[in-house]
């Protein structure tokens, strides 16, 4: 069951293909930052090489396989953490900030769904017979079917009940055609019997003998000619009967083949709808479809007609060891509904105990399994806000660890520890302290190398210390001491080359004064420094504008920062602001990312829809406008991909 639950969660996150998470491949990361097998994964950079380690191909080909000891899922030869990824965090935060679906329209819809399932239950009590006053038990299919269009009209349903109703109508139409063909076969069999009798009578008919006495020679010749004429007429009549019998036989066989094919096709189509509802985690609709099934097909055959060795067939068969049936889907759907209800009861108890960390995990698990179930959608906003701030801080902690900003990460760990009594602070705190210790150790080695005037060793140790902890204040202090050494110019040039090779343009910009003096006589370095200062100055102006814009329009600020992140992917300030704005404008970011993914898959309609949704959130969005324009041009050109132009790059990245 757990394997199947993880498969449903992963299907929700990547409906078409695996979601490749953005990651960094920093060199020299401390061992603590590459530790796996952690439920919270605070000591593993999301999307990094350690988080996407290659695994052997699973036994189910491309079907997800869950690791019972962690939250990792093996998919397409790689390991993915189900809850620790940007898309899942964004969707979960969107859910936490969405008001509960508890209005009159939602309540009416829930009552309809409950009434439909009650009408289809085998234990349903039917209305008493007006004559005998006897009360029968059993499903009332037609009453349940009549309620489906009303439920499908609700906004929260999304028209899925209409899809079930259409599938049922198709089955009934196919069965009606089968009955019509059966009646046609009966009529043709009656006609065939009549033709057989006519043929038999025609073959047994004998011409009347000449009533006169002994015939003369001429009379005998006339009798023979008459007999031959009668035989020819008999053969003519019987050949028409035999031809009619053959035509009836052919039409009967054709109707029988069409009836068998129609029944099998309608059954497979309805089973496909059941599997689709189940894999989409629309468990209520899956239960309704499963309960309609035995009332539509009364042959007692409920085994799902899945393609042999297909992913779904392997998943269900390997999980339970028996051929998958409609009753199995019904039971699994009901178990998923029960599991979600139980998780929410646990969530409420944990919140009352102030165990916010565990409560957020239980709510996330319940949301991932039953995102569309009523218990999830009707959870009061007052309950969800209790974990909203905590979840946001956890997301910030993951972003800080990804950017190796251990000082800010340590502050967030302290805040999380104070907010939740059960927060596992030891793992992230140990990772932070280990990274700090190792960075300071390399700084000490650099100090020793500077004392012995070993420039090569000093540069190596400084580079390693900065790679482990880029914002280490001791690295900055030692750099300043190096600049104040006896040969300040050579030290400045060495520091400039080191920072330039590391693409640490931020530190060059912040400590520009000694570098300006050092490169005054070096034309090549002077041009490089001028380019750095010019680009970083422009970046600072953009960051300042984005910071002011964030208060009024987070999507606009994020879009401005996102464009610059392609030019300065390694800038920590830009990356930190981009992460913070991504949290504030999570819905807009999700829409843009989904549009990009659909565009890459050449799903033009879906991509345009996502771009339009992003544009509705931020009407002045250039990304949405350019995306829509690009896709419209593609449609005008006959769905041919437009000529792509390379992404703008900064000369600093060359």
Secondary structure, DSSP 8 states (H G I E B T S, - for coil): -HHHHHHHHHHHH-SSS---------SS--GGGB----SS-TTB-TTSTTTT-B---BTTBTS-EE-TTSSEEEETTEEEESSSSHHHHHHHHHHHTS----SHHHHHHHHHHHHHHHHHSTT-B----TTT----BS--HHHHHHHHHHHHTSTTTTTHHHHHHHHHHHHHHHHHHHHHHHHHHHHHHHHHHHHHHHHHHHHH-------SSS--HHHHHHHHHHHHHHHHHHHHHHHHHHHHHHHHHHHHHHHHHHHHHHHHHHHHHHHHHHHHHHHTT-HHHHHHHHHHHHHH-TT---B----TT-HHHHHHHHHHSS--BHHHHHHHHHHHHHHHHHHHHHHHHHHHTT-HHHHHHHHHHHHHH-TTSHHHHT--HHHHHHHHHHHHHHHHHHHHHHTT-HHHHHHHHHHHHHH-TT--HHHHHHHHHHHHHHHHHHHHHHHHHHHTT-HHHHHHHHHHHHHH-TT-HHHHHHHHHHHTSSSHHHHHHHHHHHHHHTT-HHHHHHTHHHHHHHTTT-HHHHHHHHHHHHHHHHHHHHHHHHHHHHTT-HHHHHHHHHHHHHH-TT-HHHHHHHHHHHHHTHHHHHHHHHHHHHHHTT-HHHHHHHHHHHHHH-TT-HHHHHHHHHHHHHHHTTS-----------GGG-
